[in-house]
Amino acid sequence: MLWLALHLPALSLESWAAVREPAAAGRPLALLHEHQVLHADAQALARGVRPGMKRATALALAPDLLLGAADARRDARALRAVADVALGFSPAVAWQPPQDPPALVGVRLEVQSCLRCFGGLPALLARLRAALAPLGHRVQIASAPTALGAALLAGWRDDLALGPHGSRREALQKLLDAAPLALLVADAAQAAALQGMGLQRLADLHRLPRDGLARRFGPGLLADIDRARGHAAEAHAWLTLAPRFASRLELMCRADTSAQLLAGARVLLARLLAWAGARQARIARFTLVMHHEPRRHRAGAEAPPERTALVIAPAEPAADAGHLHSLLAERLGRLPLPAPALELSLSCDQLVAGPPPNGELFASPASQREGLARLVERLQARLGAERVQRCLPMADHRPECSTRWQVVDPARLGLPAATADPAAGLPDAAAALAAQPLWLLSPPQPLAEQVQGPLLDGRPLQLLAGPERLETGWWDDGGPAVRDYFIAQAASGALVWVFRQRLPVEGAGSGWFLQGRFA
């Protein structure tokens, strides 16, 4: 067997600082537990802040230190997203949730049966790192024949910087002999006793009598060493994908602008896409809920809502983070907030299994339709659905009645006209009037005339083509339309479309009219 272990050395800090404001980007960070520093980033460590230090001492060393509270549930949500990514590469995935010892916290996946599918270990590691990148965590990866051995190597080594992974049991045991004991021992008193005995590495412990170690430190330590070295069987509680995605995120500060909300929504979207990617599906619909700060209200007045829900349903099921984020950004930009938001939650239970995106050099008809649908979605999110319309052909020969405007449905773009609208369709007889301008006047403009023909701007028009006779509309209240259409050229050289009304029409009379202009 071959195991990969994913260790996140800064999981707590990264899961907390993922939604910090841009103004706090350059400040040192630290997490507190019972008024003591539990985790500190590189900037805080450079200023002398250390884990176990009291809050007042840390602030004296770094007055601009940004402090937060450690939260195991928040860390578990972030680690669960990493596990969802791993489930997209192997069905055998286990995890060690945030607890002591911290060096073993992470995700473990068995990949021996999946190497051929991904083209070998290097190719699998490259794809795994690319899938983990959107989550924004620093990940240390190690491989070994045992899950606990891989976890110890990942918690000890900075990825591949200290040498190759252990792929055989003999090589693994040599690597583990050099690993520090602190990786495996979580109890502080036990760690102090081992250090007082001069034991620093696992090899030092391995050379001592087992009976004496078991009596003094208990059998659990020796059992862990045996499992890591491959001398004892390992038991795993396998993870499975949840049938419905739901994740919650606490914001670092009150959010009352769309930019602040988007910072948290980006984190939740990355987790959603990791879950959907493991299910090999695309997202058809998801809901973002903003949990507002409770506010007082006057007696008798309506209380402000506790939360605001925003439903995003792409026209085409999508798995593109950029498209979903831009769509969410447009909707959030137009959404008024009744109160600042303190937390965000995102849920999704509608997925659609679909083929992977087109990877060919030239776009396929499906990808072209998808690109057009995305453009319409963004326009509707920014301007409103009723302001984005398209022109549909109608079964009428009269130019002013041959089209109608309809609100665009992005999901039906690119379909044949008969499928999109059964009432729509260009009749065959209208092909005779195919040479029509796109710019039509409404209503047609009456033209002066003289013996030679119509005048435009006081100058005669030269008739180039026609007549094309049109006789229709006898069923309308306005009377039939009996017209002769011509393509004419103005004195300026522009081409226009004119017609002569052969029968008088109420309100318009008879004579020449300008129907449209050619571009």
N, C-alpha and C positions, 0 to 999 in steps of 0.2 A: 504494500500500500504506500501511497505517496500523499502526504498531507501538506496543505498550505495553511499557514497561520497569518492572520492580519492583526497587527497590533497598532493601536492608535495612542501614541504617548501623550498627546495633548487633547484627548477627547473632551474632557470637562471644559477646558478653556475654549476650545473651538466651538462646541455646541452652545456655549453661553455668548461668546463674542461674535457669533455669525450674524447677529442682527444689530450690532452697535452702529451708532450714528457716524457719518463721515467725520464730524468734528472730533470724535474720540479715537480716530484711527491711529494717531501717534502716541497715545498714552499707554503706559505700562498697565498690565492687567494682573489681577489676583483674585482667587476665590477663597472665601472664608467658610469655616465650619466651627461653630462654637467660639467665635471671636478669635480664631487662630487661622493663619494662612495655611490652606490645604494645597493649592496649586498656584504657581506664578509663571508668567511667560518670560521670554529671554530678556526683555527690557527690564522687568522687575528684578530678575536675578542679577543682572549687571549692576544694579544699584544697591545690592546687598540684601534684598528681600529673600527670605528663605522659608520653606515649608516648616510649620510649627511655630513660626514667629507670631507674636501678638499683633493685633490690628493697629494699636497705637504706635508700636515700634516700626511697623511697616510704613505707616504714613509719615513718620518722622524721617525715614530714609528716602521716601519718594512721595512728596506732598501731592503730586498729581496722579497718584495711583488710583486706578479705577477698580473699585471693589464690587464683587458680586457674591451671591450665596451659592454654595455647592448644592446640586440637586441630582440625586441618583436617578430619578425618573426622567429628567431631561437628558441625561447621558444615555440612559437605556433606549430612549426614542431615537437618538442619533445613531447608536450602535445597531439598532434594529434595521435602519436603512442600509447600513453596510452589509448586514446579513442578507437583506433582500437582493443586493447586487450579487453576493456570492451564490445565492440560489439560482441565478441565471447562468451559472457555470457548472454547478454540480448539484445533484439532489441530496448529497450527504453533507449537510452543513450543521455545525453545532456552534454555540457561542458561550462565552464566559461573560456574564453581565458585570457592570461596574461594582466591584467589591474587592476586598483584599485577597491575594496580593495584587497590586495594580499592574505589575508587569505581565500578568497572565490575562488581563482583560482584552478581549478581542473576539475574532471570528475564526473558526477553523473549518476547512472544507477538504474533503478527500477527492483528489483529481486524477488518480491513476486510471480510472475507467473512462475519463473524459479527454485524455491527452490526444488521442488519435482524432477526435472530433475537431479539436482546435489547432491541430498541426504541430503538436509538441509543447513542451513546457515554456520555452521562450515566447512563442506566439500567444499562449494562454495568459502569461503574465502581462504581456503588452496590452492585451484586450482588457484584462482585469483592471490594470491601472487606469486605462482610459475610461472605463465605466465608473470607477471610484472618484475620478477627478471632479465631477460636478458637485459632489457632496462637500468638498472643501476641507477635507481632513488630511493630515499628514499620516501616512500609513507606512509601517515597517512590515516587510513580508519575508518569511523564511519557509523553507520546505524541509521535511524530514519524514522518515518512515512511521513515526508516531505523532499523534496529535499534540500531546503534551510536550514532546521534544521540540516540535516546530514552534509551539507557543513560547517556550523558554528562549529559543534562538531569536524569535521575532522581538521579544521583549528586551533582549540583551543587545542585539546587533542593530546597527543602522542600515537596514536593508541588506544589500550585497557588499557594503563597503569593507567588511572585515573578512571576506573570503567567500568561497562557493557554498551553496546550500548543502546540507547533509542529505544524500539520497540513498545511502546504505546504512545499515545498523552499525557497522564498525566505525564508519566515519562520523556518524551521529554521536556515538559514545565518546569519541575523542573531543568533539566540539563541546559536548556537555561537561566534560571534565574541567574545561577552562571557564565555564560559566560561573558567575558569582552566586553565592548562596542566597543573597538577598532577593533574587528573582523568585525563589520557591518558598521562602519563609516569610509569612505575613505577620506572625505574632512578634511584637517588639521585644518582649522578655526573652522569647526563644532566640531571636536574632542576636540579642546582647549576650546571651549565654554562649552561643556558638562562636561569636567574635572573641569572647573572653578566653575560649579554649584555643584560639589561634586558627580557627577554621574560616577560610575565606571563600573557597571554591568547592564545587560539587565533588571534585576529585579528592579533596581533603576529607570530606565526609564519607566517601566511598571506601576509603582505606581503613576506617575505624570498625571495631567489632559491632555487628548488627544488633546483637542482644543488648549490649550496653546502651546503644543509641535508642533502641525501642523502649527500654525502661526509663530513660531520662527524658526523651522528647516525644514519646508516643509512637505508635506504629504508622500513623498517617504520613509522616515525613518520608520514611523508608518506602512506603507504598507509592508515593508520588515519584520518587526517584526511579523505582522499578518500572513504573508505567512510562516514564519519559525515556528510559534507556531501552525499552522494548522487552523487558523481562516479565511483564505482567500485562494482562488484557486490560483494555480500556472500555469503559461504558460511556455511551453518549446519548444525550436527549436530543434527537434530531429536530431541527426546525422545519416548519412548513410555511408556505405562503398564506397569509390571511385572505379569506374570500372577499373581504372588503377593506379598502385602505382608509385609515383614519389616523391623523397625526395632529398633535397640538404643539404650539410654540409660544413661549412667554417672551414678550418683547423686552428689550433692555430698558426702554423708557416709554412714556406715553406717546402714542403715534396719532397725530392728527393731520398728516399730509399723506398723499398717495405715495410719495417717494419713501417715506418711512414704512408704510405698509408693504411696498414692493420688496424691500430688503428682507422682511420675514417671509413673504410669499415665495421668494426665490428659493429659500431653503426648503420650504414645504413642497414646492414643485419638483425640486431635485429628488426628494424622497419618494414622491409619487411616481416619477418616471423610473426610478430604480425598481419599485414594486411592479409597475406595468411591464418593464423590460424583462423581469424574471418570469412573468406570465406570458411573454412573447405576444403582447397585445398592444393595442392603441387605445388612447383615452377618448371616450365618447362624451363624457360629461363629468364635471367635478364641481364641488361647492366649497367656496372659501367663506368662512364665518369670522367676523370681527367681533370680539368680546369687548364691550365698552366699559369704561370706568363708571362706576355707580355715581350718580349725581342726585343731589337733593332737588326737590321740586315743590312748588307752592301747593298749599292745600287746595284741592279741587282741580288743579291743573293736571294735564295728562303727563304721566311719567315717561321719561325718555326710554327708548328700547334698550334692553340689556345687550342685544347683539344685532348685527346686520349680516345677512347672508347674501352672497353674490354667486349666482350660478353661471358657469361657463360651459357652453355646449358648442364645440366647433362644428362647422358644417360637415367636415370630413374627420373621422377619428384620427387623432394625431398623436405622435410620440416625439415631436420636435420641441425641445425646451425653448428655443428662441421664439417659435411661433406662439406657443401657449403663454409665454411670458409677455410678449408684445400684446396679445389679445387681452390678457389680464390687466396690463398697464393702461390700455385704452379705456377699459371699463371702469377701472378704479379712478381714473382721471375725471370721469363724469359722475362719480357717485358721491353725493353729500354725506358726510359723517355727522350723525346727531351728537356724538361725544367722542373723545379720544379713545383709542383702542389700547388695551393692555395685553391681550393675547390674540393669537390667530389659530384657527383650526381648519384643516382641509380634509375633505372626505371624498371618496370616489367608489362607486359600485357598478359603474357602467363601462365595460371594456368591450372592444371589438377585435377579434382575431383577424389579422390582415397580413398580406405579404409585406416583406421588407421594402424600404424605399428603393426607387429606381437608382441603380448605381452605374448605368451606362453613360457613355459620353453624350449622347443625344437624348433629349427629353422625350418621353413617351406621351401619348395622348392623356393617359391617366395623370401623369405628373403635371402636365400643362393645365389640366382642369383643376388639380389640387392647388396649383399656384394662383390661378384666377380666383378660386374660392377663398383663399387666404387673404388676397387683396380686398375682396368685397367684405370679408369679415372685419378687417381692420377699419375700413371706411365706415361700416355700420356701427362699430363700437365707438368711433370718434364722432360721427355726425348724427347718429340715430338711424335705425333701420328704415324709417319712412322716407328718409332723404336720399337713399341710394336706390335708384330705380333703373329698369331697363326697358327698352322699346320692343314690343311684341307685334308681329304682323297680324292683321285682321283680314277677314274675308270680305273686303270691300275695295272696289276699283278706285274710288275717289281718294286722291292723295291725302286730304285732310282727315279722312276716316280710315285709312289703310293701316294705321298703327295705333297702339295705346300704350300707356306707361303703367308699369306694374312694379311693386316692391320686389327686390331681388331676393330669391331664396338661394343662398350659396350652395346648399346641398344638391340643387338641381341644375347648376350651371353646367354647360357643355352637353346637356341632353338634347335630343332632337326636339324641334318645335312642337311636333304633334304630341310628344311625351310630356314636355313641360307644360303645355296648355292645349287641351284637346280642341278648344274653340279657335286656336290660332292656326294660321296656315296661309301661305301666299298662293292664291289661285293661279292656275295656269294662264288664264286670260290676261293677268296682270303682267306677264312677261313681256307683252308688247310695249309696256310703259317702263321697261327696265332702265332706259336712259333718263333717269330722273335725278335732280339735284338733291343733296342732303339738306340743304338750307331751304325750308319752305316758309312762306309768309302766312300768318294767320291773323286776320282773314286775308284773302288775296287782294292785292292793291289794284284799284281801277287805273287804267291807262288812258291818256288822251289819244286821239287818233285823227288821222287825216286820210286823204284819198289813198295814199300809198300804203298805209298800214298804221300800226300802233307807234306811239312816241314814248320814250323814256327820258325823263329830265329834259323834255323839250326837243329831243333829237330822235330821228326815226330809227327804228330797229330793223335789222336785216334778218329776214326769216331764212334759216339754214336747213331745217329739216321739219317735216310734218306735211299735212296734219295727221295726228293720231286721234281718232274719234273715240269719245267716251259717252256712253248713254246708260245711265244707271240712277239709282236713288228714287225710283218712282214711288216706293213705299213710304218714303219719309214725308213728314208734314210740310217741309219746305219745298216740295215739288221735285221733279226729276232734274238731274244734272246732264245736260246735253252740251258737250264742249268739244272743241277741236284744239289739240295741244300742238305747240310749235317750239322748237329750239331756235332761239334768235341770238344775234350778236349786237351788243350795244356799240355806240360810237367809240367808247373807251377800249373796246376789244373784249369785254367781259361777256360770258355766255349766260343767258337767262332762259327761264322756262315760262312761257306765256300761253294763254288759251283765249279762245274767242267763245263767248257765251252765245249759243245759237238760239236759246229761248230766254225771255226775260224772267228773272228771279226776283221775288219780293225782297226789297231792301237793297238789291244789288243792280238790278236792271240788266241790260244786255251790253255787249261790246267786248273790249279787250281787257284782260286782267294779267297782272304779274303774279305767278304762282310760286316761283322760287329762283334761286341763284346758284349757279355752279361754282364750286370752289376753284 
